[in-house]
Amino acid sequence: MAETPRRTATRRHYLMCRPTHFEVTYAINPWMNPEKPMDADLALAQWERIRDLYLGFGHEVSYIDPVPGLPDMVFSANGATVVDGKVLIAKFRHQERAAEADAHRAWFEARGYTDIRVPRYVNEGEGDFAPAGRRILAGAGFRSDPGAHEELREFFGLPVVGLTLTDPRFYHLDTALFVLDEDLVAYYPAAFSEESQDALRRLYPDAILATREDADAFGLNAVSDGLNVVVTETATHLIDQLRERGFEVHGVDMSELLKAGGAVKCITQEIRRP
């Protein structure tokens, strides 16, 4: 029997946005239904649970102020991508979220970040861009433009692996894949084109493969610090696999945020310093 790998956490810096104005008032992905009841108090409690886990792990958490009229701003991962202290601001596909990019740019500028790029091409931040060690996995197909991948490569100076999403239920890369450490990912193969599946198999032959049930539970919209994994508690098959690989799993209830098509990763932007 193979020995379970010893995992090590690394300290992270996360940017979060309190769900003060969170509600589902429009539908821009298949999960959103404005007619479905939503419990704002429960949404806040679920958000606070994740924040408290991060703080308990010893991570730094910063906060961007929520803006009235931007109910999806709680999904802070979409506002920018930060690598080596360089900030690529988002450019949202849908007008309903466009002003979130300005709020994120203002936040970074106010804190002294100087290497900030306002993009030419549509990209939705860490919704579609997943830094993994010294490469970036980049999704396209529904939200981010393929042209954004070259912009990403040029700005950060890192190799970019383009991945094509094919199932509208998994409209962002972070609904179908997440990075566990620089050499390991978990993903749902059927969310990707055949060519992208081939690329993932080559790059990550030991990857954890999620089931459709895991993916539908938003289990792949998860966050790992190399040891601790925060994941929706209903992704039971995925959770079992993570534990077998030596990760400490922290299952959380995401019932309310899921009504807008988001879970753990969506509310967590990582600020990667040099």
N, C-alpha and C positions, 0 to 999 in steps of 0.2 A: 504494500500500500504506500502510495506516494506521501511524503511528508508535507504537512500543511505549511505553506510559506509564512514566514514571520513578517508581519506588516508594520510599517512605521508611519505615524502621522506627521505631516509638516504643517507649520503654523500658516494660516491663511488670513487674508483681509477681504471681507465681504461688504458689499454695498446693498442695502435693503431699503424698501420704501413701505412705510406703514400703510395698511389698507383702509385709510380713513375714508376715502371716496370710492372704495371698491363696490361695484355693482355690475350687473349684466344688462346693459341697455341697448346693445346692438349685437349683431352676429357677423363676425369676420373669420370664424373657423367653424368646423362641423360640430364642435362641442358646445357652442354658445347658443342659448335659447332664452331670450329676454322674458318669455312667459313663465319660465320655471322659477319657483320661489327660491330666494337666497337669504341665508341667515348671516347678517353682517357681524353680529357679536361672535358667532362661531368662527367666521372667517378670520377675525382678529385673533381669537384664541389659538387657532391653528398656525397663524403666522408667528405669534409670540412663542409658541412651542418650538418652532424651528430656530428662531433667534436665540432662545435660551439654550438649545443644544449647542449651537455654535460657540456661544460664550462659555459654556461648560467644557467644551473641548480646548479652550484657551485661545480661540481665534479672535481676531479684531473684527468688530462690526461697526460700520459707519452707516449713516442714514441720509437719504435724500428726501427733502420735504415733499409730501404729496401735493398735487395741484388740483384744485376743484375743476371738474369737467373732464378729467383724465382718469377714468375708472380703472384702466389697465396698467396704470403706472406702478402698481404693486409688483408687477412683473419686471423688476429692475434689471434682470439679465439682458433684456432686449435693448437697453439704452445705449450700450457701448461695448467695445472689446478693448481690454487693457492688457498689454504684454510689455514687460520691461519698462514700465512707467510711461509708455506711449499709448495714446488714447485714440481709437478710431470710433467716432460717434456714429450712431445708427442713422439710417434714412429709411423711414417706415414705408411699407407698401400701401397701407391704408391711411386715409386722411384722419380717421378717428384717433390715431395714435401719433400723428406727425409731431405735435408740440412736445412730446416726451423727449425728443432728441435735443431740443433747445434747453430743456431743464437739465439734462445730463451734461451738456456742454458747459452751462453756467456753473454747475456744481464743481466740475473739475477745474475750470478756470479760477474759481474762487479759492481753491485750495492749492494754487501755485503750479498746477500742471501746465507745461508750456508746449509740449510736443503733442498737439491735438490736431487730428485731421477730420475735416468735414468732408464726407465722401461724395463722389460723383454718382456712384451706383447704389441702388437700393440694397441695404443689408439690415438685418434685424439683430445685430449684436450677437451675444452668446446664444441667442435662440438658434442661430445657424453656424456659429463659429465655436469650435471646441479646441483650444490649445491643449496639446498632449506632448509634454516634454518640449523638444525643439522642433516640433512640426505643428501645423494647425489643420484640423479636419474641418472642412467647410461644406455646408449643405446648400443645395439649390433645388428648385423645382416648383416651389409654391410662394415663398416670400422673398428670399434674397436672390439677386440677379447673379448669373455666372460671372459677369464682368467684375463683380465685387471681389472675386477670388484673386484676380491679378492685382487689384488695388491692395488687398490684404497682404499679398506676397511682397509687393514693392514697399509698403509702409513699414512692415515689421521685419523684413529681411529674413523671413523664415520660409521653408518649403510648405506649400499648401496642397492638401489632398482634397480634390473636389469630389463630392458625393451627391448623387442625384436621388432625391426623394420621389416616390411614385404613388404613395397612398395619401389622399387628402386628409385623412384622420391624423396622420403624422406629418404635419405641415411644417414643422421646424425640425432641425437635426436633433435638438435636445428632447424631443418626444420619442426618438427612435434609437438614441445612442448616448452613453455618457462615459467619461474618462475616469477610470479607477486609479491609475497611476500612469506614468509616462510610457509604460510598456503594455498596458492592459486596458481594454475597453469592454463594455457590455453593449449589445445591440440586438435589434429585432431585424433579422435579415429581410423579411418580406416587405419592409418599408422602403427598400432600396432597389435601384435598377440592378440588372444582372452584372453589368460592368462594375458598379460600385460594390456589390457583394464580393466580386472577385478581388477587388483592391483591398477590402477589409480582411478577407481571408489571408492574403499575402502579408499584410502588415501585422495582423494580430491572429496568428494561428491558434493561440490559446484563449481567445476571447470567450467571454460568457455570452451564450446565445439565449435570448429571452423568448418566451412563448408569446402567442397572440394575447393570451390572458394577461400576462405581465405588461405588455405594451398598452392594452386597453385600460389597464389600471394606472397608467402613467408611471409605471415602475422605473422606466428609463429616464424620467425627468428627475434625476437624483443627483446628489452631491457627495463626492468622496474627498477626504483629505489624505488618502493613502492608507488609512486604517479604518476610520469611522465612515460609514455610509448612511446617509439620511435618505429614506426612500418611503414611498407610499406603502402602508402596511398591508394592503390587499394584493400586492405583487408577490404572492407566497412562493411560487416556484423560483423566481429570481432571488428572493431572500435566502432560500435554502442554498442556492448555488454560491451566493456571496459568502455565507458562513463556511461552506466547505472550502473556500479559497482563503480563509483566514481573516476575513473582514469582520469588524464589529458593526452589526446592523442595528439601526435605530428606526423602527417603523413608526410612521406618523399618519394621522388622519388628515386627508386633503379634500374632504367632500365638497366644501364650498368653493375653494379656488378652482377645483376641477370643472366647475360649471362655466368657467370662462376659458377652459382649455389650458390650464396651467397647474403646476405642482411645485415640488421642492426647488428644482433648478431654476424655474422661471422667476422665482422671487429672490434669486441669489446671483448677483453679479460679482465676479472675482476681480479684485484689483491686484495685478501682478507687478510687483516692483522690480527694478533692475536687479 
